[in-house]
Amino acid sequence: MPLTRPVRFLLLAATLCIGAVPAVAQGEVQIARVQYGGGGDWYSGDPLPTLIAFAREHSLLDLAPEPITVELTSDRLFTVPILYLNGHGNVVLTDAEAGRLRRYLEGGGFLIVNDDYGLDEAVRRELRKVFPEQELQPLPASHPVYRAHYDFPDGLPKIHEHDGEPAVGYGLFHEGRLVVFYAHESDLGDGWEPAGVHPDSPAAREAALRMGVNLLVYAMTQGVVQ
């Protein structure tokens, strides 16, 4: 039986990450934040540990408790099945970085992009370098990503109010598989941070964390959930 994409990623991680820091227990899946150029604040906030802890408690995903940071030029890119890109400002990918990101996504990787308000113009421009043959598509509320673990019948939840625009989830695809999920006008990252960091209600934070679990589950099942 051929290996699924997530299994191939885990085998590659086991081969390449011997001695890596932080240590990852056997079988654990690690999530990585993308460090990008262009002057944008890729480092803003610290949402992933809270999301990971919630997912470990409320799903069967075996996640490493601590995320790592990767640059797209690093070989560690190909040892993690899920990337998270966040920020408020400019993003610039070199042609080499765009090519490596495309190779990563076509090989089974998954990218979550969170617009922390102000990222939209730059991230759309840079994603065109990765997949110049397609534009970001709004995902219908019926897409499996909105029911991979929890049910979101109305699609992407609105977490943090910036300018009152509705939240929209966009996608890029490879061979029919969703490989990039772009959360616009939602700010999932705010809801993933510890309580008290942002003035989001407990209900909004719970919705953000649940949607985050959906993204992680969908990424690891590679769209098998229908």
GUNU-170711 format. One record per residue (C-alpha): y, z, x. Coordinates in steps of 0.02 Angstrom, whole numbers, m for minus. Layout:
<sites>
<site py="Y" pz="Z" px="X"/>
...
</sites>
This chain:
<sites>
<site py="0" pz="0" px="0"/>
<site py="170" pz="m46" px="75"/>
<site py="288" pz="95" px="117"/>
<site py="435" pz="125" px="1"/>
<site py="610" pz="118" px="74"/>
<site py="636" pz="309" px="66"/>
<site py="471" pz="338" px="158"/>
<site py="518" pz="213" px="293"/>
<site py="684" pz="306" px="315"/>
<site py="594" pz="473" px="332"/>
<site py="472" pz="404" px="461"/>
<site py="616" pz="331" px="559"/>
<site py="708" pz="497" px="552"/>
<site py="555" pz="588" px="616"/>
<site py="544" pz="466" px="761"/>
<site py="727" pz="464" px="811"/>
<site py="789" pz="640" px="772"/>
<site py="675" pz="741" px="885"/>
<site py="786" pz="870" px="965"/>
<site py="933" pz="827" px="853"/>
<site py="1055" pz="961" px="797"/>
<site py="1054" pz="1031" px="668"/>
<site py="866" pz="1046" px="661"/>
<site py="783" pz="972" px="507"/>
<site py="620" pz="1043" px="441"/>
<site py="476" pz="924" px="419"/>
<site py="496" pz="823" px="260"/>
<site py="677" pz="872" px="230"/>
<site py="801" pz="735" px="189"/>
<site py="971" pz="744" px="272"/>
<site py="1135" pz="682" px="199"/>
<site py="1276" pz="621" px="310"/>
<site py="1464" pz="608" px="291"/>
<site py="1539" pz="448" px="361"/>
<site py="1671" pz="465" px="496"/>
<site py="1779" pz="309" px="485"/>
<site py="1933" pz="239" px="571"/>
<site py="2102" pz="188" px="505"/>
<site py="2187" pz="357" px="496"/>
<site py="2114" pz="413" px="329"/>
<site py="2056" pz="593" px="308"/>
<site py="1868" pz="565" px="308"/>
<site py="1850" pz="751" px="345"/>
<site py="1942" pz="812" px="190"/>
<site py="1858" pz="955" px="98"/>
<site py="1683" pz="1022" px="123"/>
<site py="1588" pz="971" px="m34"/>
<site py="1415" pz="927" px="28"/>
<site py="1340" pz="1100" px="64"/>
<site py="1376" pz="1158" px="m115"/>
<site py="1303" pz="998" px="m188"/>
<site py="1149" pz="1011" px="m78"/>
<site py="1121" pz="1193" px="m126"/>
<site py="1135" pz="1147" px="m311"/>
<site py="1015" pz="1001" px="m291"/>
<site py="889" pz="1109" px="m197"/>
<site py="892" pz="1233" px="m340"/>
<site py="891" pz="1112" px="m486"/>
<site py="784" pz="966" px="m427"/>
<site py="627" pz="931" px="m327"/>
<site py="726" pz="850" px="m185"/>
<site py="683" pz="927" px="m17"/>
<site py="854" pz="919" px="64"/>
<site py="911" pz="989" px="230"/>
<site py="1036" pz="1129" px="191"/>
<site py="1169" pz="1063" px="309"/>
<site py="1239" pz="887" px="309"/>
<site py="1284" pz="795" px="468"/>
<site py="1427" pz="677" px="513"/>
<site py="1391" pz="501" px="574"/>
<site py="1493" pz="355" px="636"/>
<site py="1431" pz="185" px="583"/>
<site py="1410" pz="138" px="766"/>
<site py="1287" pz="281" px="794"/>
<site py="1099" pz="255" px="791"/>
<site py="1088" pz="414" px="687"/>
<site py="1151" pz="307" px="543"/>
<site py="975" pz="240" px="520"/>
<site py="896" pz="413" px="512"/>
<site py="979" pz="466" px="349"/>
<site py="945" pz="386" px="179"/>
<site py="1109" pz="440" px="96"/>
<site py="1289" pz="425" px="157"/>
<site py="1445" pz="503" px="82"/>
<site py="1618" pz="428" px="113"/>
<site py="1772" pz="521" px="52"/>
<site py="1959" pz="524" px="77"/>
<site py="2136" pz="498" px="14"/>
<site py="2204" pz="362" px="127"/>
<site py="2163" pz="216" px="237"/>
<site py="1989" pz="158" px="287"/>
<site py="1960" pz="26" px="419"/>
<site py="1789" pz="m42" px="469"/>
<site py="1770" pz="m155" px="618"/>
<site py="1665" pz="m311" px="595"/>
<site py="1526" pz="m226" px="692"/>
<site py="1533" pz="m71" px="580"/>
<site py="1532" pz="m178" px="422"/>
<site py="1381" pz="m272" px="486"/>
<site py="1287" pz="m113" px="528"/>
<site py="1328" pz="m38" px="359"/>
<site py="1261" pz="m194" px="273"/>
<site py="1102" pz="m185" px="377"/>
<site py="1085" pz="m1" px="330"/>
<site py="1107" pz="m35" px="144"/>
<site py="992" pz="m185" px="141"/>
<site py="860" pz="m83" px="232"/>
<site py="854" pz="50" px="95"/>
<site py="1007" pz="159" px="124"/>
<site py="1127" pz="218" px="m11"/>
<site py="1315" pz="248" px="2"/>
<site py="1414" pz="363" px="m112"/>
<site py="1602" pz="333" px="m104"/>
<site py="1719" pz="462" px="m181"/>
<site py="1900" pz="416" px="m209"/>
<site py="1991" pz="580" px="m179"/>
<site py="2146" pz="490" px="m246"/>
<site py="2229" pz="357" px="m141"/>
<site py="2073" pz="278" px="m66"/>
<site py="2050" pz="136" px="m190"/>
<site py="2145" pz="m9" px="m110"/>
<site py="2074" pz="22" px="63"/>
<site py="1894" pz="51" px="12"/>
<site py="1889" pz="m107" px="m95"/>
<site py="1959" pz="m208" px="50"/>
<site py="1833" pz="m139" px="174"/>
<site py="1683" pz="m156" px="59"/>
<site py="1724" pz="m341" px="46"/>
<site py="1687" pz="m350" px="232"/>
<site py="1514" pz="m277" px="198"/>
<site py="1471" pz="m386" px="48"/>
<site py="1597" pz="m529" px="44"/>
<site py="1492" pz="m623" px="m83"/>
<site py="1516" pz="m494" px="m221"/>
<site py="1647" pz="m382" px="m299"/>
<site py="1626" pz="m203" px="m356"/>
<site py="1558" pz="m203" px="m533"/>
<site py="1591" pz="m67" px="m662"/>
<site py="1424" pz="10" px="m709"/>
<site py="1385" pz="25" px="m894"/>
<site py="1347" pz="198" px="m963"/>
<site py="1170" pz="136" px="m992"/>
<site py="1137" pz="116" px="m806"/>
<site py="989" pz="222" px="m745"/>
<site py="1100" pz="316" px="m620"/>
<site py="1176" pz="408" px="m769"/>
<site py="1007" pz="475" px="m824"/>
<site py="911" pz="488" px="m661"/>
<site py="897" pz="677" px="m684"/>
<site py="1032" pz="735" px="m805"/>
<site py="1095" pz="633" px="m952"/>
<site py="1273" pz="565" px="m948"/>
<site py="1281" pz="456" px="m1105"/>
<site py="1466" pz="417" px="m1076"/>
<site py="1446" pz="371" px="m893"/>
<site py="1542" pz="447" px="m748"/>
<site py="1622" pz="614" px="m794"/>
<site py="1806" pz="648" px="m764"/>
<site py="1817" pz="798" px="m647"/>
<site py="1994" pz="813" px="m577"/>
<site py="2151" pz="750" px="m662"/>
<site py="2262" pz="649" px="m547"/>
<site py="2353" pz="526" px="m658"/>
<site py="2255" pz="530" px="m820"/>
<site py="2161" pz="368" px="m794"/>
<site py="1978" pz="362" px="m853"/>
<site py="1838" pz="388" px="m729"/>
<site py="1741" pz="231" px="m684"/>
<site py="1584" pz="212" px="m580"/>
<site py="1573" pz="48" px="m485"/>
<site py="1425" pz="m26" px="m394"/>
<site py="1372" pz="m151" px="m262"/>
<site py="1195" pz="m220" px="m264"/>
<site py="1063" pz="m292" px="m149"/>
<site py="921" pz="m388" px="m230"/>
<site py="958" pz="m303" px="m395"/>
<site py="958" pz="m127" px="m320"/>
<site py="1114" pz="m20" px="m328"/>
<site py="1160" pz="18" px="m147"/>
<site py="1341" pz="77" px="m162"/>
<site py="1407" pz="194" px="m296"/>
<site py="1596" pz="208" px="m298"/>
<site py="1669" pz="350" px="m402"/>
<site py="1848" pz="304" px="m451"/>
<site py="1971" pz="417" px="m544"/>
<site py="1838" pz="553" px="m557"/>
<site py="1845" pz="648" px="m392"/>
<site py="1667" pz="713" px="m390"/>
<site py="1703" pz="790" px="m219"/>
<site py="1828" pz="913" px="m293"/>
<site py="1695" pz="973" px="m414"/>
<site py="1567" pz="992" px="m275"/>
<site py="1674" pz="1110" px="m174"/>
<site py="1654" pz="1298" px="m196"/>
<site py="1730" pz="1377" px="m350"/>
<site py="1913" pz="1420" px="m327"/>
<site py="1954" pz="1282" px="m203"/>
<site py="2020" pz="1171" px="m344"/>
<site py="2079" pz="1217" px="m520"/>
<site py="1932" pz="1130" px="m603"/>
<site py="1847" pz="1217" px="m749"/>
<site py="1669" pz="1283" px="m732"/>
<site py="1613" pz="1147" px="m853"/>
<site py="1693" pz="1012" px="m746"/>
<site py="1614" pz="1081" px="m588"/>
<site py="1444" pz="1088" px="m672"/>
<site py="1464" pz="907" px="m729"/>
<site py="1512" pz="853" px="m552"/>
<site py="1362" pz="942" px="m475"/>
<site py="1243" pz="869" px="m604"/>
<site py="1311" pz="694" px="m575"/>
<site py="1290" pz="723" px="m389"/>
<site py="1107" pz="767" px="m416"/>
<site py="1087" pz="607" px="m516"/>
<site py="1155" pz="507" px="m370"/>
<site py="1039" pz="592" px="m246"/>
<site py="886" pz="573" px="m357"/>
<site py="928" pz="391" px="m392"/>
<site py="953" pz="355" px="m208"/>
<site py="785" pz="432" px="m161"/>
<site py="690" pz="344" px="m300"/>
<site py="778" pz="180" px="m257"/>
<site py="806" pz="137" px="m439"/>
<site py="627" pz="171" px="m496"/>
<site py="697" pz="279" px="m637"/>
<site py="724" pz="165" px="m788"/>
</sites>
